[in-house]
Amino acid sequence: IQIMCQLLRGTRIGIKADQTLTHDLNGVMSYLVLEAIGLKQKKVDLAVQYIDHNMLQSDYKNADDHNFIMDMTSKLGIITARSGSGICHHLHLEHFAAPGKVLIGGDSHTVAAGGIGSFSIGVGGFDNAMAIAGEPFYFTMPKIVNVILTGKLKPFVSAKNIILELLRRVSVKGGLGKVFEYSGEGISTLNVAERSSIANMGTETGATSSVFPSDENTRKWLKAFGRECDYLPL
């Protein structure tokens, strides 16, 4: 029996993560959930924990949180970045995010990975825990909006100005229930870091995610980080 499933806009769909991203601010909540359900080992291909939010150790509370995180990640087989290594969503872009991968992360700016061609969504602590446990993330099938970039940036104009212009046009709620998919000749003039800046701030429109294609610029970026094997034209 052949069953055809369609992704219908407005219907509830579920996607499984290839990768997960967690930081120390809501990671504690995720690991309390995983401890409560008795998970022994992560059930996602790649899970990475970053410690980059609560850095000020003015008392014992943050240190206790970080110790708990380190204990749980070592048990579950989750890669953990040292405290102060850098900002989670950009470190992930540089070292782990890859074209065609689904990334579920406990940070609203997880969507920065869209700059490398990864479909990424920022979620809360519970949903992040479920993704680590191998469960699908359920959400409403979004509307896909094509943003066509033409020409090239003028001197003293940065990629951030592109997303600020989009934000001006659609407002802080204009992206709700939508995914912005970027295309057009202008894309070839932007490197992955610039694309990531645009995808990152898609969050400020309320968008579910933003995504760029994976092309020769993507390959160059991956090669620079010794990850050319992760390249996939997309």
C-alpha positions in Angstrom: 0.0 0.0 0.0 1.4 3.4 -1.0 0.5 6.3 1.1 1.2 9.8 -0.2 1.8 12.5 2.5 1.6 16.2 1.6 2.9 19.2 3.4 -0.1 21.3 3.5 0.2 24.9 4.6 -1.5 25.5 8.0 -1.5 21.8 8.9 0.5 20.3 11.8 3.7 18.6 10.7 6.6 17.0 12.5 10.3 17.0 11.5 13.2 15.1 13.0 16.5 16.8 13.8 19.8 15.8 12.4 21.5 18.1 14.9 20.6 19.9 18.1 22.1 23.0 19.8 21.7 23.8 23.5 23.1 26.7 25.6 23.4 27.0 29.4 20.4 29.4 29.8 17.6 26.9 29.0 19.8 23.8 28.7 19.3 23.1 32.4 15.6 22.8 31.7 16.2 20.4 28.8 18.4 18.1 30.8 16.0 18.1 33.8 13.4 16.8 31.3 15.8 14.2 29.9 16.8 13.1 33.4 13.1 12.7 34.3 12.3 10.5 31.3 15.4 8.4 31.9 17.2 9.0 28.6 20.6 7.1 28.7 22.0 8.3 25.4 21.2 11.0 22.8 19.1 9.8 19.9 20.1 12.4 17.4 23.2 12.3 15.1 24.8 15.3 16.6 24.1 17.2 19.8 26.2 20.2 20.9 26.0 22.1 24.2 27.4 25.6 24.5 28.1 27.6 27.7 27.8 31.2 26.6 24.9 33.0 28.3 25.4 32.9 32.1 29.0 33.7 32.2 29.2 35.9 35.4 30.0 33.7 38.4 28.9 36.0 41.1 27.7 33.2 43.4 27.4 29.4 43.3 24.2 29.2 41.2 25.7 29.4 37.7 28.6 27.2 38.7 26.1 24.6 39.9 24.1 24.8 36.7 27.3 24.4 34.6 28.4 21.4 36.7 25.0 19.8 36.1 25.2 20.5 32.4 28.6 18.9 32.2 27.5 15.9 34.1 24.4 15.3 31.9 26.2 15.9 28.6 29.0 13.4 29.5 26.3 10.8 30.3 24.3 11.4 27.1 27.3 11.7 24.7 26.7 15.3 23.9 29.7 17.5 22.7 30.2 20.4 25.1 32.1 23.6 24.3 34.2 25.0 27.1 32.8 28.0 28.9 33.6 31.2 27.1 34.3 29.5 23.7 32.0 31.9 21.9 28.4 32.5 20.8 26.5 29.3 20.3 24.8 29.9 17.0 28.0 31.3 15.3 30.2 28.5 16.7 27.7 26.0 15.4 27.7 27.6 12.0 31.5 27.5 11.8 32.1 23.9 13.1 29.0 21.8 12.7 26.1 23.2 10.6 25.9 21.7 7.1 23.8 22.1 4.0 20.6 20.0 4.0 20.7 19.3 7.7 17.8 20.0 10.1 18.9 21.8 13.2 16.7 22.2 16.2 18.2 24.5 18.9 17.3 26.0 22.2 18.1 29.6 21.1 16.0 31.9 19.0 19.0 32.6 16.8 19.6 29.0 15.9 18.2 30.1 12.5 21.6 31.6 11.7 22.5 28.2 10.3 20.2 29.0 7.4 23.1 30.9 5.9 24.8 27.7 5.2 21.7 25.9 3.8 20.7 24.2 7.0 17.0 24.3 7.9 17.1 25.5 11.4 14.5 26.4 14.0 14.8 27.9 17.5 12.7 26.2 20.2 12.1 26.2 23.9 13.8 23.9 26.5 11.2 21.1 26.4 11.1 20.9 22.6 14.9 20.9 22.5 14.9 18.0 25.0 12.5 16.0 22.8 14.7 16.6 19.7 17.7 15.3 21.6 15.6 12.2 22.6 14.9 11.6 18.9 11.3 12.8 18.9 9.9 14.9 16.0 9.5 18.7 16.5 5.8 19.5 15.7 4.8 22.9 14.3 2.4 24.4 11.7 3.5 24.0 8.1 4.7 27.5 7.2 4.2 29.7 4.2 7.3 29.8 2.0 8.2 33.4 1.0 10.8 33.9 -1.7 13.1 36.9 -1.1 14.9 37.7 -4.4 18.2 39.6 -4.0 19.5 41.5 -7.0 22.6 43.6 -7.6 25.3 43.9 -5.0 26.0 45.8 -1.8 27.3 49.4 -2.2 30.4 50.6 -0.2 29.7 50.9 3.6 26.5 48.9 3.2 26.5 45.5 5.1 24.4 42.4 4.9 22.7 43.5 8.0 21.2 46.4 6.0 19.4 43.8 3.8 17.6 42.2 6.7 16.9 45.6 8.2 15.2 46.6 5.0 13.2 43.4 5.0 12.2 44.1 8.6 11.1 47.6 7.6 8.9 46.2 4.8 7.3 43.3 6.7 7.4 44.6 10.4 8.3 42.6 13.5 5.3 40.3 13.0 5.5 40.0 9.2 7.4 36.7 9.3 5.0 34.8 11.6 4.1 31.4 10.2 6.6 31.9 7.3 10.0 30.7 6.1 12.0 33.2 4.1 13.8 31.5 1.2 16.5 33.6 -0.4 17.3 33.5 -4.1 18.4 35.7 -6.9 21.7 36.8 -8.6 22.7 38.9 -5.5 23.3 35.8 -3.4 26.5 35.0 -5.2 28.0 38.3 -3.9 27.4 37.2 -0.2 29.6 34.9 1.8 28.2 32.5 4.4 28.9 34.9 7.3 26.9 37.6 5.5 24.1 35.2 4.7 24.0 34.0 8.2 23.6 37.6 9.5 20.5 37.9 7.3 19.1 34.5 8.4 19.9 35.2 12.0 17.8 38.4 12.1 14.9 36.7 10.4 14.0 35.9 14.0 13.2 39.6 14.5 10.3 39.3 11.9 8.8 36.4 13.8 9.8 34.0 11.0 10.0 30.2 11.7 13.2 30.1 9.8 15.2 31.6 6.9 17.3 29.6 4.4 19.9 30.3 1.7 21.0 27.9 -1.1 24.3 26.1 -0.8 26.7 27.0 -3.6 30.3 27.6 -4.4 30.6 30.3 -1.7 29.3 27.7 0.8 32.0 25.2 -0.4 34.7 27.9 0.1 33.4 28.6 3.6 33.4 24.9 4.6 36.9 24.4 3.1 38.2 27.3 5.2 37.1 25.4 8.3 38.4 22.0 7.1 34.9 20.7 6.4 34.7 20.6 2.7 33.4 17.0 3.0 30.2 18.5 4.4 29.5 20.4 1.2 26.3 19.7 -0.6 25.0 21.8 -3.5 21.4 22.7 -2.6 
